[in-house]
Amino acid sequence: MDQLELSVIQWSSRFSVTQLSTQLLDPLHLPCTVSVMMGNRAWPELAHIALHKRGPDVSQVGTTWLGDLVATDAVRPFTDEEVDSMGGEAAFLPSLWATTRLPMQKGYETWAMPWQADVRVIFYWRDILNDSGIDEESAFETPQNVAQAMEKLRTSKVAASWSIWASSRATALQNAASWIWEAGGDFLSHDGRRVLFDQPEARRGLASFLSLARRHAPPGHTLALQDHSVTERFAKRQAAIAMGPCRWLMAIRAQATVSDVDAKLGIAPPPGPAFVGGSNLIVWQHTRHLQEAIDLVRLLTSREAQIDLRLLRSVPTREEVLAEPPYTNIAHFRVIAQALESGRPFPVYIKWGTVENALADLLEYLWE
């Protein structure tokens, strides 16, 4: 008998397939193999599976990829009974549950279950901001405050007075989304039939974000650096501010060159609603182990598994787990939980992936 297969995405070198298997999969007592997709290759590999209808039974997918995968008719929706058995909509953060369905299209089927959460936050060194005359309590409240703080850093005599504001092209667009939303703009209309990113509000927000380029890093530090480059530079205090995925927190703490990193490191939400993303779990139509695949998703999204996700340096998606320590009693994690609660995802529509890629290309060009 062939085994049930789960494909997961390795976003960083700190991901451990062994921990995933021993902590989360072994209790299921099912023959299950885990295949790993590297982060920069995950989308092409998932598209190949969707096209050829062959491969793993269950896959981890980025929240913004769901619409394009559903359009291939390769994804099996979850029944209402299956969703209820996993806790139902109320068990998960609303911003993440919104990434499991396609509004106004394909009915209201649930095509995925939230697994790992992510949200864009701003990391900064408290002492560097203080030495530059910047009030950390208000520095990131509005786009205008951010621009003023960046200008003070640019003109200060403090070492590491410049900042990195993105890593990958996708992250850059996700960062810019906060400025667009704060200005009252959006990307698509509610029904997904009309673009809104060309409207005055969205253009005003994007212009505000792009104005940060003149206060950015020295020449040679482009918008689209790799994650490890950003976290390493920031951890070595070669940058005063960095904006990106909340999962950077662990990398920054591990790479920091100061002994009192938790006291000196600050985290703040962006000036507008934070982009909320992460990854969901889908079941492929071609699976020959349907019940086992459903059981696997139920296990991985359970409260117990969501608590164990911390071993994989991941943020849970269930409300009840985010209402427990460390998300209630440690300042850094409280900010992450609050940003998840107040943030927004990108729209989940068929062909959104095409729009997202085109906007990311344009944003990089405009920034440069």
ZAVEX-910171 format. One record per residue: residue number from 1; residue in one letter; x, y, z of N, C-alpha, C, O in turn. Coordinates in steps of 0.1 Angstrom, whole numbers. Example, Ala and Ser with C-alpha at 12.3 -4.5 7.8 and 13.67 -1.06 7.14 Angstrom:
<rs>
R    k  r    nxx    nyy    nzz   caxx   cayy   cazz    cxx    cyy    czz    oxx    oyy    ozz
R    1  A    132    -57     78    123    -45     78    132    -33     78    142    -33     85
R    2  S    128    -22     71    137    -11     71    129      0     79    134     11     80
</rs>
This chain:
<rs>
R    k  r    nxx    nyy    nzz   caxx   cayy   cazz    cxx    cyy    czz    oxx    oyy    ozz
R    1  M      9    -12      0      0      0      0      9     12      0     18     14      8
R    2  D      6     22     -9     14     34     -9     10     43      2     -2     42      7
R    3  Q     19     51      7     17     59     19     10     72     16     11     78      5
R    4  L      4     77     26     -1     91     26     10    100     26     20     98     32
R    5  E      9    111     17     21    120     16     16    135     19      6    139     14
R    6  L     24    141     27     22    155     30     34    163     25     45    160     27
R    7  S     31    174     17     42    183     13     41    196     21     31    201     23
R    8  V     53    200     25     54    212     33     64    221     27     72    217     19
R    9  I     64    234     31     73    244     25     83    248     35     80    251     46
R   10  Q     96    247     31    107    251     39    110    266     36    117    269     27
R   11  W    106    275     45    108    289     44    122    293     48    128    303     44
R   12  S    128    285     58    141    289     63    148    276     67    143    265     67
R   13  S    161    278     69    170    266     72    167    261     86    171    250     90
R   14  R    159    268     94    156    264    108    144    254    108    140    249    119
R   15  F    138    252     96    127    242     96    132    228     98    142    224     92
R   16  S    125    220    106    129    207    109    118    197    105    108    196    112
R   17  V    121    189     95    111    178     91    110    168    102    100    162    105
R   18  T    122    165    109    122    155    120    112    160    131    105    151    136
R   19  Q    113    172    135    104    177    145     89    177    141     81    173    149
R   20  L     87    180    128     73    179    123     68    165    124     56    163    128
R   21  S     76    155    121     72    141    121     70    136    135     59    130    138
R   22  T     79    138    144     79    133    157     69    140    166     62    133    174
R   23  Q     67    153    165     58    160    173     44    161    168     35    161    177
R   24  L     42    161    155     28    163    150     23    151    143     11    148    144
R   25  L     31    143    136     25    132    128     25    119    135     16    111    132
R   26  D     35    116    143     35    103    150     22     99    157     18     88    157
R   27  P     16    109    164      4    105    172     -8    101    163    -17     94    168
R   28  L     -7    103    150    -18     99    141    -18     84    138    -28     78    135
R   29  H     -6     78    140     -4     64    137     -8     60    123    -14     50    121
R   30  L     -4     69    114     -7     66    100      6     65     92     15     73     95
R   31  P      8     56     82     20     57     74     20     69     66     12     70     56
R   32  C     28     79     69     28     92     62     42     96     60     50     96     69
R   33  T     45    100     47     58    106     44     56    121     42     46    126     39
R   34  V     67    128     45     68    142     43     77    146     33     89    143     33
R   35  S     73    154     23     82    159     12     83    174     14     73    181     18
R   36  V     95    179     11     98    193     14     99    201      1    107    197     -8
R   37  M     93    212      0     95    222    -11    102    234     -6     98    240      4
R   38  M    113    238    -12    120    250     -9    111    262    -12    103    262    -22
R   39  G    111    272     -3    102    284     -4    102    290    -18     91    293    -23
R   40  N    113    292    -24    113    299    -37    109    289    -49    107    294    -60
R   41  R    107    276    -46    103    267    -56     89    261    -54     84    254    -62
R   42  A     83    265    -43     71    259    -39     59    261    -49     52    252    -52
R   43  W     58    274    -53     47    277    -62     48    269    -75     38    263    -79
R   44  P     59    269    -82     60    261    -94     57    246    -92     51    240   -100
R   45  E     62    241    -81     59    227    -78     44    224    -75     39    214    -80
R   46  L     38    233    -68     24    231    -66     15    232    -79      6    225    -81
R   47  A     19    242    -87     13    243   -100     14    231   -108      5    227   -116
R   48  H     26    225   -108     28    212   -115     19    201   -110     14    193   -118
R   49  I     18    200    -97      9    190    -91     -5    192    -96    -12    183   -100
R   50  A    -10    205    -96    -23    208   -100    -26    205   -114    -37    200   -118
R   51  L    -16    207   -123    -17    205   -137    -18    190   -140    -26    186   -149
R   52  H     -9    182   -134     -8    168   -137    -16    159   -128    -17    147   -131
R   53  K    -23    165   -118    -31    157   -109    -24    145   -103    -29    134   -103
R   54  R    -12    147    -99     -4    136    -94      6    142    -83     12    152    -86
R   55  G      7    135    -72     17    140    -62     11    138    -48      4    128    -46
R   56  P     15    146    -38     11    144    -24     -5    145    -23    -12    149    -31
R   57  D     -9    140    -11    -23    139     -8    -28    152     -2    -39    158     -4
R   58  V    -19    158      7    -22    170     14    -10    179     12      2    175     12
R   59  S    -12    192     10     -1    202      8     -3    214     16    -14    219     18
R   60  Q      8    220     21      9    233     26     10    243     15     18    241      6
R   61  V      1    253     15      1    263      4      1    277     10     -5    279     21
R   62  G      7    287      3      6    301      8     -8    305      7    -16    301     -2
R   63  T    -12    314     16    -26    319     16    -30    326      3    -42    326      0
R   64  T    -21    333     -3    -24    340    -15    -25    332    -28    -28    336    -39
R   65  W    -21    319    -27    -21    310    -38    -34    302    -41    -36    296    -51
R   66  L    -43    302    -31    -54    293    -31    -63    296    -44    -67    286    -50
R   67  G    -66    308    -47    -75    311    -58    -70    304    -71    -78    298    -78
R   68  D    -57    306    -74    -52    300    -87    -52    285    -87    -55    279    -97
R   69  L    -50    279    -75    -51    264    -74    -65    259    -75    -67    249    -82
R   70  V    -74    266    -69    -88    262    -71    -93    263    -85   -101    254    -90
R   71  A    -88    272    -92    -92    274   -106    -88    262   -115    -94    260   -126
R   72  T    -79    254   -111    -74    242   -118    -83    230   -116    -81    220   -122
R   73  D    -93    231   -107   -101    220   -103    -93    208    -97    -97    197    -99
R   74  A    -82    212    -91    -74    201    -86    -75    200    -70    -69    191    -64
R   75  V    -82    209    -64    -84    210    -50    -97    205    -46   -107    209    -51
R   76  R    -98    196    -35   -110    191    -30   -115    200    -19   -108    202     -9
R   77  P   -128    205    -20   -133    213     -9   -136    205      3   -139    193      2
R   78  F   -136    211     15   -140    204     27   -155    205     29   -161    215     26
R   79  T   -161    194     34   -176    195     36   -178    202     49   -169    204     57
R   80  D   -191    207     51   -194    214     63   -192    205     75   -187    210     86
R   81  E   -195    192     74   -192    183     85   -178    182     89   -174    181    100
R   82  E   -169    181     79   -155    181     81   -150    194     88   -141    193     97
R   83  V   -155    205     83   -151    218     89   -155    218    103   -147    222    112
R   84  D   -167    214    106   -172    214    120   -164    205    129   -161    208    141
R   85  S   -159    194    124   -151    185    132   -137    190    135   -131    185    144
R   86  M   -133    201    128   -121    208    131   -122    221    139   -113    228    141
R   87  G   -135    223    144   -137    234    152   -145    245    145   -151    254    152
R   88  G   -147    244    132   -155    254    125   -148    267    124   -137    270    129
R   89  E   -155    276    117   -150    290    114   -146    297    127   -136    304    127
R   90  A   -154    296    137   -152    303    149   -139    300    156   -134    308    165
R   91  A   -133    288    153   -120    284    160   -108    292    155    -98    292    162
R   92  F   -109    298    143    -97    304    137    -98    319    136   -109    325    137
R   93  L    -87    326    135    -87    340    134    -95    344    121    -93    338    111
R   94  P   -104    354    122   -112    358    111   -103    362     98   -107    358     87
R   95  S    -92    369    101    -84    373     89    -78    361     82    -76    362     70
R   96  L    -76    350     89    -70    338     83    -81    329     77    -79    323     67
R   97  W    -93    329     84   -104    321     78   -108    327     64   -113    320     56
R   98  A   -106    340     63   -110    347     50   -102    341     39   -106    343     27
R   99  T    -90    335     41    -81    330     31    -85    316     27    -78    310     18
R  100  T    -95    310     32    -99    297     29   -110    296     19   -114    285     15
R  101  R   -117    307     16   -128    307      7   -127    317     -4   -119    327     -3
R  102  L   -134    315    -15   -134    325    -26   -147    332    -27   -157    326    -32
R  103  P   -148    344    -22   -161    351    -21   -166    353    -35   -158    357    -44
R  104  M   -179    352    -37   -186    355    -50   -182    345    -61   -187    347    -73
R  105  Q   -174    335    -59   -170    326    -69   -170    312    -63   -166    310    -51
R  106  K   -173    302    -71   -172    288    -67   -181    286    -55   -178    277    -47
R  107  G   -191    293    -53   -200    292    -41   -193    296    -29   -184    305    -29
R  108  Y   -196    290    -18   -189    293     -5   -182    281      1   -182    279     13
R  109  E   -177    273     -7   -170    261     -2   -158    265      5   -151    275      3
R  110  T   -154    257     15   -142    259     22   -131    250     15   -132    238     16
R  111  W   -121    257     10   -111    250      1    -98    247      9    -90    239      4
R  112  A    -97    252     20    -84    250     28    -87    252     43    -98    257     47
R  113  M    -78    248     51    -78    250     65    -66    258     70    -55    254     66
R  114  P    -68    268     78    -56    276     83    -47    268     91    -51    260    100
R  115  W    -34    269     88    -24    261     96    -13    269    103    -12    269    115
R  116  Q     -6    278     95      4    286    101      2    300     98     -1    304     86
R  117  A      2    309    108     -1    323    106     12    331    104     23    327    109
R  118  D     10    342     98     21    352     96     16    366     95      4    367     90
R  119  V     23    376     99     18    389     98     30    398     97     41    396    103
R  120  R     29    409     90     40    419     88     40    428    100     31    435    104
R  121  V     52    429    106     55    438    117     68    446    115     76    442    106
R  122  I     70    456    123     82    464    122     91    461    134     87    462    145
R  123  F    103    457    131    113    455    141    122    467    142    126    473    132
R  124  Y    126    471    154    135    482    155    144    480    168    140    473    177
R  125  W    155    487    168    164    488    180    160    500    188    162    511    184
R  126  R    155    497    200    151    508    209    162    519    212    159    531    211
R  127  D    174    514    215    184    523    219    189    532    207    192    543    209
R  128  I    189    526    195    193    534    183    182    545    180    186    556    177
R  129  L    169    542    181    159    552    179    160    563    190    159    574    187
R  130  N    162    558    203    163    568    213    175    577    211    174    589    214
R  131  D    187    572    207    199    580    205    197    590    193    204    600    192
R  132  S    187    586    185    185    595    173    173    605    176    169    612    167
R  133  G    169    605    188    158    615    192    144    611    187    136    619    184
R  134  I    142    598    185    129    592    180    121    586    191    126    578    199
R  135  D    108    590    192     99    584    202     94    571    197     86    571    187
R  136  E     98    560    203     93    547    197     78    545    199     72    537    191
R  137  E     72    552    209     58    550    211     49    555    199     38    550    197
R  138  S     54    566    193     47    572    182     53    571    168     47    575    158
R  139  A     65    565    167     73    565    155     66    558    143     68    562    132
R  140  F     57    548    146     51    540    136     36    541    135     30    533    129
R  141  E     31    551    142     16    552    143     10    556    129     -1    552    126
R  142  T     17    565    122     11    570    109     22    570     99     34    570    102
R  143  P     19    570     86     29    571     76     38    583     77     50    583     75
R  144  Q     32    594     81     40    607     83     50    605     94     61    610     93
R  145  N     46    598    105     55    596    116     67    587    112     78    589    116
R  146  V     63    577    104     74    568     99     84    576     90     96    574     92
R  147  A     79    584     81     88    592     73     96    601     81    108    603     78
R  148  Q     91    607     91     99    616    100    109    608    108    121    613    109
R  149  A    106    596    113    116    588    120    127    584    110    139    584    114
R  150  M    123    580     98    133    576     88    143    587     85    155    585     83
R  151  E    137    599     84    145    611     81    155    614     92    167    617     90
R  152  K    150    613    105    159    615    116    171    605    116    182    608    119
R  153  L    167    592    113    178    582    112    188    585    101    200    583    103
R  154  R    182    590     90    191    592     78    201    603     81    213    603     77
R  155  T    197    613     89    206    625     92    213    624    105    221    632    108
R  156  S    210    613    113    217    612    126    231    607    124    235    602    114
R  157  K    239    609    135    252    604    135    254    590    142    265    585    143
R  158  V    242    584    145    242    571    151    246    561    141    242    561    129
R  159  A    255    551    145    258    540    136    246    532    132    236    532    140
R  160  A    246    527    120    234    519    115    222    527    115    211    523    119
R  161  S    223    539    109    211    548    108    203    546     96    194    554     94
R  162  W    205    536     89    197    533     77    188    521     79    190    513     89
R  163  S    179    518     71    169    508     73    166    499     61    168    504     50
R  164  I    162    487     63    158    478     52    143    476     54    138    473     64
R  165  W    136    477     43    121    477     44    115    465     37    103    465     35
R  166  A    122    456     32    116    444     25    127    433     23    138    436     25
R  167  S    122    422     19    132    411     15    128    407      1    133    413     -9
R  168  S    119    397      0    115    393    -13    105    403    -20    100    411    -13
R  169  R    103    401    -33     94    410    -40     80    409    -34     73    419    -33
R  170  A     76    396    -30     63    395    -24     62    402    -11     51    408     -8
R  171  T     72    401     -3     72    407     10     71    423      8     64    429     16
R  172  A     78    428     -2     77    442     -4     63    447     -7     59    457     -2
R  173  L     56    439    -15     42    443    -18     33    442     -5     24    450     -3
R  174  Q     36    431      3     28    430     15     31    441     25     22    445     32
R  175  N     43    446     25     46    457     33     39    470     28     33    477     36
R  176  A     39    472     15     33    484      9     18    484     12     11    494     12
R  177  A     12    472     13     -3    471     15     -7    479     27    -18    485     26
R  178  S      1    479     38     -4    487     50     -5    502     46    -15    508     51
R  179  W      4    507     38      3    521     34    -10    524     25    -16    534     26
R  180  I    -12    514     16    -24    515      7    -37    514     15    -46    522     13
R  181  W    -38    505     24    -50    503     32    -52    515     42    -63    520     44
R  182  E    -41    520     47    -42    532     57    -47    544     49    -54    552     55
R  183  A    -44    545     36    -49    557     29    -63    555     23    -68    563     16
R  184  G    -70    544     27    -83    541     23    -84    534      9    -95    532      4
R  185  G    -73    529      4    -72    522     -9    -74    507     -7    -74    502      4
R  186  D    -74    500    -18    -75    486    -18    -70    481    -31    -66    488    -40
R  187  F    -70    467    -33    -65    461    -45    -76    457    -55    -75    460    -67
R  188  L    -86    451    -50    -97    447    -59   -110    450    -52   -111    452    -40
R  189  S   -121    451    -60   -134    453    -55   -139    440    -47   -133    430    -49
R  190  H   -149    441    -40   -154    430    -31   -157    418    -40   -155    407    -36
R  191  D   -163    420    -52   -167    409    -60   -156    404    -69   -157    395    -77
R  192  G   -144    411    -68   -132    406    -76   -133    409    -90   -125    404    -98
R  193  R   -142    418    -95   -144    420   -109   -137    433   -113   -136    436   -125
R  194  R   -132    441   -104   -127    455   -108   -114    457    -99   -114    455    -87
R  195  V   -104    462   -106    -92    466    -98    -94    479    -92   -100    488    -97
R  196  L    -88    481    -80    -89    494    -73    -75    500    -70    -74    511    -65
R  197  F    -64    492    -74    -51    497    -71    -47    509    -79    -36    515    -77
R  198  D    -55    512    -89    -53    524    -98    -61    536    -94    -60    546   -100
R  199  Q    -68    535    -83    -77    546    -78    -69    556    -69    -58    552    -64
R  200  P    -74    568    -68    -66    578    -60    -61    574    -47    -50    577    -43
R  201  E    -70    567    -39    -66    564    -25    -54    554    -25    -45    556    -18
R  202  A    -55    544    -33    -44    534    -34    -32    540    -39    -21    537    -34
R  203  R    -33    549    -49    -21    555    -55    -14    564    -44     -2    565    -44
R  204  R    -23    571    -36    -17    580    -26    -10    572    -15      1    576    -11
R  205  G    -15    560    -12     -8    552     -2      4    546     -7     15    546      0
R  206  L      4    542    -20     16    536    -26     27    547    -27     39    544    -25
R  207  A     23    559    -31     33    570    -32     39    573    -19     51    576    -18
R  208  S     31    572     -8     37    574      5     47    564      9     58    567     15
R  209  F     44    551      5     54    541      8     67    542      0     78    541      5
R  210  L     65    546    -13     76    547    -22     85    559    -18     97    559    -21
R  211  S     79    569    -11     87    581     -7     98    577      3    107    584      6
R  212  L     96    565     10    106    560     19    119    556     12    130    555     19
R  213  A    119    554     -1    131    550     -8    142    560     -7    154    556     -6
R  214  R    139    573     -6    149    583     -6    156    583      8    166    590     10
R  215  R    149    577     18    155    576     31    159    562     35    161    558     46
R  216  H    161    554     25    164    540     26    179    537     29    186    546     33
R  217  A    183    525     26    197    521     29    206    527     19    202    533      9
R  218  P    219    527     21    229    532     12    228    525     -1    222    515     -2
R  219  P    235    530    -12    235    524    -25    239    509    -24    248    506    -17
R  220  G    232    501    -32    236    487    -32    226    478    -24    226    466    -26
R  221  H    218    485    -16    209    477     -8    195    479    -14    188    489    -11
R  222  T    191    470    -23    179    471    -30    167    467    -22    168    462    -11
R  223  L    155    469    -28    143    465    -21    142    450    -19    137    446     -8
R  224  A    146    442    -28    143    428    -28    155    420    -24    161    412    -31
R  225  L    160    422    -11    170    413     -5    164    400     -1    151    400      1
R  226  Q    172    390      2    167    378      7    165    379     22    171    387     29
R  227  D    156    371     27    152    371     42    165    371     50    166    379     60
R  228  H    174    361     47    185    359     56    194    371     56    201    374     66
R  229  S    195    378     45    203    391     44    197    402     53    205    409     60
R  230  V    184    403     53    178    413     60    179    410     75    183    419     83
R  231  T    176    398     80    177    395     94    191    396     99    193    400    110
R  232  E    201    391     91    214    392     95    219    406     97    226    409    107
R  233  R    216    415     87    221    429     88    214    435    100    220    443    108
R  234  F    201    433    102    194    439    113    200    433    127    202    441    136
R  235  A    201    420    127    206    414    140    220    419    144    223    421    155
R  236  K    228    423    133    241    428    136    241    443    138    251    450    139
R  237  R    229    449    139    227    463    141    233    472    130    237    483    133
R  238  Q    233    466    118    237    474    107    224    481    101    225    489     91
R  239  A    213    479    107    200    485    103    193    488    116    193    480    125
R  240  A    187    500    117    179    503    128    165    498    128    159    496    138
R  241  I    159    497    116    145    492    114    145    482    103    152    483     93
R  242  A    136    472    105    134    463     94    119    459     95    113    457    106
R  243  M    113    457     83     98    453     83     97    440     75    102    439     64
R  244  G     90    431     81     88    418     74     80    408     82     73    412     91
R  245  P     81    395     79     73    385     86     76    384    101     88    386    105
R  246  C     66    381    109     68    380    123     77    368    126     83    368    137
R  247  R     78    359    117     87    347    120    102    352    120    110    344    125
R  248  W    105    364    116    119    369    117    123    370    131    135    370    134
R  249  L    114    371    140    117    373    155    127    363    160    137    366    166
R  250  M    125    350    157    133    339    162    147    341    155    157    339    162
R  251  A    148    344    142    161    345    136    169    357    141    181    356    144
R  252  I    162    368    144    169    380    149    174    377    163    185    381    166
R  253  R    166    370    171    171    367    185    183    358    185    192    359    193
R  254  A    183    348    175    194    339    174    206    345    169    217    341    173
R  255  Q    205    355    160    217    361    153    222    374    160    232    379    156
R  256  A    214    379    170    217    392    176    231    392    182    236    383    187
R  257  T    238    404    180    251    406    185    251    413    199    262    415    204
R  258  V    240    416    204    239    422    218    234    411    227    226    403    224
R  259  S    239    412    240    235    402    250    221    404    255    214    394    258
R  260  D    216    416    256    203    420    261    193    422    250    187    432    250
R  261  V    193    413    240    185    415    228    170    417    231    164    426    225
R  262  D    164    410    241    150    412    243    146    425    249    135    430    246
R  263  A    156    431    256    153    445    262    155    456    251    148    466    251
R  264  K    164    454    242    167    464    232    159    463    219    157    472    212
R  265  L    153    451    217    146    449    205    131    453    207    125    449    217
R  266  G    126    461    198    112    465    198    105    460    186    111    457    175
R  267  I     92    458    187     83    453    176     71    462    177     65    465    187
R  268  A     66    467    165     55    475    164     46    471    152     52    466    142
R  269  P     33    473    152     25    471    140     28    482    130     32    493    134
R  270  P     26    480    117     27    491    108     17    502    109      7    500    117
R  271  P     18    513    102      9    524    104     -5    521     99    -15    527    104
R  272  G     -7    512     90    -21    508     86    -23    493     90    -14    488     96
R  273  P    -34    487     86    -36    473     89    -25    465     84    -20    466     73
R  274  A    -20    456     92     -9    447     88    -13    436     78    -24    431     80
R  275  F     -5    433     69     -8    422     60     -8    409     68      2    406     75
R  276  V    -18    401     67    -19    388     74    -19    377     63    -27    377     54
R  277  G     -9    368     65     -8    357     56     -4    345     63     -9    342     74
R  278  G      4    337     57      8    324     63      6    313     53      8    314     41
R  279  S      1    302     58     -1    290     50    -13    282     54    -17    282     66
R  280  N    -20    276     45    -31    267     47    -28    253     43    -18    250     36
R  281  L    -37    244     46    -36    230     42    -47    227     32    -59    230     35
R  282  I    -44    221     21    -54    216     11    -53    201      9    -42    195     11
R  283  V    -64    196      5    -65    181      1    -67    181    -14    -76    188    -19
R  284  W    -58    174    -21    -59    173    -36    -70    163    -40    -73    153    -34
R  285  Q    -76    167    -51    -87    158    -57    -82    144    -60    -90    135    -59
R  286  H    -69    143    -64    -64    130    -68    -61    120    -57    -57    109    -60
R  287  T    -62    125    -45    -58    116    -34    -66    103    -34    -78    102    -37
R  288  R    -59     92    -31    -66     79    -29    -67     75    -15    -71     64    -11
R  289  H    -64     85     -6    -65     82      8    -73     94     15    -68    101     24
R  290  L    -85     95     10    -93    107     14    -95    108     29    -92    118     35
R  291  Q   -100     97     35   -103     98     49    -90    101     57    -90    108     67
R  292  E    -79     94     53    -66     96     60    -62    111     59    -56    117     68
R  293  A    -64    116     47    -60    130     44    -68    140     52    -62    149     58
R  294  I    -81    137     54    -89    146     62    -84    145     77    -83    155     84
R  295  D    -82    133     81    -77    130     95    -64    138     97    -61    143    108
R  296  L    -55    138     87    -42    145     89    -44    160     90    -38    166     99
R  297  V    -53    166     82    -56    180     83    -62    183     97    -58    193    103
R  298  R    -71    174    101    -77    176    114    -67    176    126    -67    184    135
R  299  L    -57    167    125    -46    166    135    -38    179    134    -35    185    145
R  300  L    -33    183    123    -24    194    121    -30    207    125    -23    217    129
R  301  T    -43    208    124    -50    221    128    -56    220    142    -62    230    146
R  302  S    -54    210    149    -60    208    163    -53    217    173    -42    222    170
R  303  R    -59    219    184    -53    228    194    -39    223    199    -30    230    200
R  304  E    -38    210    201    -26    204    205    -15    206    195     -3    209    199
R  305  A    -18    204    182     -8    205    172     -4    220    170      8    223    168
R  306  Q    -13    229    172    -11    243    171     -1    248    182      7    256    180
R  307  I     -3    242    194      7    245    204     21    240    201     31    247    203
R  308  D     21    228    195     34    222    192     41    229    180     53    228    178
R  309  L     33    237    172     39    245    161     50    254    165     59    258    157
R  310  R     50    258    178     61    266    183     74    260    182     84    267    180
R  311  L     74    247    182     87    240    180     92    242    166    104    241    163
R  312  L     83    245    156     87    247    142     89    262    140     89    267    129
R  313  R     89    270    151     90    285    150     79    291    142     81    300    134
R  314  S     67    285    143     55    290    136     45    296    145     45    293    157
R  315  V     36    304    140     26    311    148     13    304    145      9    301    134
R  316  P      5    301    156     -8    293    154    -19    302    148    -18    314    147
R  317  T    -29    295    143    -40    301    136    -53    301    145    -63    307    141
R  318  R    -53    293    155    -65    291    163    -66    302    174    -56    305    180
R  319  E    -78    308    176    -80    318    185    -76    314    199    -70    322    207
R  320  E    -80    302    203    -77    298    217    -63    296    220    -59    299    232
R  321  V    -54    293    211    -40    292    213    -33    305    214    -24    308    222
R  322  L    -38    315    206    -33    328    206    -38    336    219    -32    347    222
R  323  A    -47    330    226    -52    336    238    -44    330    250    -49    332    262
R  324  E    -34    323    248    -25    317    259    -11    323    258     -7    328    247
R  325  P     -3    321    269     11    324    268     18    316    256     14    305    254
R  326  P     28    322    250     34    335    252     28    347    246     33    358    247
R  327  Y     16    345    240     10    356    232      2    366    241     -3    376    237
R  328  T      2    362    254     -5    371    264      4    377    274      1    387    281
R  329  N     16    371    276     25    376    287     39    380    283     46    384    291
R  330  I     42    380    270     55    384    265     52    395    255     45    393    245
R  331  A     59    407    257     56    418    249     57    416    234     48    420    226
R  332  H     68    410    229     70    408    215     58    399    209     53    403    198
R  333  F     54    389    216     44    380    211     30    387    212     21    384    204
R  334  R     28    395    222     15    403    223     13    412    211      2    412    205
R  335  V     24    418    206     23    427    194     19    419    182     11    423    174
R  336  I     25    407    181     22    398    169      7    394    170      1    394    159
R  337  A      3    390    181    -11    386    183    -21    397    179    -31    395    173
R  338  Q    -18    409    184    -26    421    182    -26    425    167    -36    428    161
R  339  A    -14    423    160    -14    426    146    -22    416    138    -28    420    128
R  340  L    -22    404    142    -30    393    136    -45    396    137    -53    395    128
R  341  E    -49    401    149    -63    404    151    -68    416    143    -79    416    138
R  342  S    -59    426    141    -64    438    134    -60    439    120    -63    448    113
R  343  G    -52    429    115    -47    429    102    -57    424     91    -68    421     94
R  344  R    -52    424     79    -60    420     67    -52    411     58    -40    413     57
R  345  P    -59    402     52    -52    393     41    -54    400     28    -62    409     26
R  346  F    -46    395     18    -49    398      4    -62    391      0    -65    381      5
R  347  P    -69    396    -10    -81    389    -15    -78    375    -21    -67    373    -27
R  348  V    -87    366    -19    -86    353    -25    -95    351    -37   -107    348    -35
R  349  Y    -90    354    -48    -97    353    -61    -89    346    -71    -77    345    -70
R  350  I    -96    340    -80    -90    333    -91    -82    344    -99    -87    355   -102
R  351  K    -70    341   -103    -61    349   -110    -54    360   -101    -47    369   -106
R  352  W    -57    360    -88    -51    370    -79    -35    368    -80    -28    378    -79
R  353  G    -31    356    -81    -16    353    -82    -10    361    -94      1    366    -92
R  354  T    -17    362   -105    -12    369   -116    -11    384   -113     -1    391   -116
R  355  V    -21    389   -107    -21    403   -103    -10    406    -93     -3    416    -94
R  356  E     -9    398    -83      1    399    -72     15    400    -78     23    408    -75
R  357  N     18    391    -87     32    390    -94     34    403   -102     45    408   -101
R  358  A     24    407   -109     26    419   -117     28    432   -109     37    440   -112
R  359  L     21    433    -98     22    444    -89     36    444    -82     42    454    -80
R  360  A     41    432    -78     54    430    -72     65    435    -81     74    442    -77
R  361  D     64    431    -94     73    436   -104     73    451   -105     84    457   -106
R  362  L     61    456   -106     60    471   -108     66    478    -95     73    488    -97
R  363  L     63    473    -83     67    480    -71     83    480    -71     89    490    -67
R  364  E     89    469    -74    103    468    -74    109    478    -84    119    485    -81
R  365  Y    103    479    -96    108    488   -106    107    503   -101    116    511   -103
R  366  L     95    506    -96     93    520    -91    102    523    -79    108    534    -79
R  367  W    104    514    -70    113    516    -59    128    519    -64    134    529    -59
R  368  E    132    511    -73    146    513    -78    147    526    -86    158    529    -91
</rs>
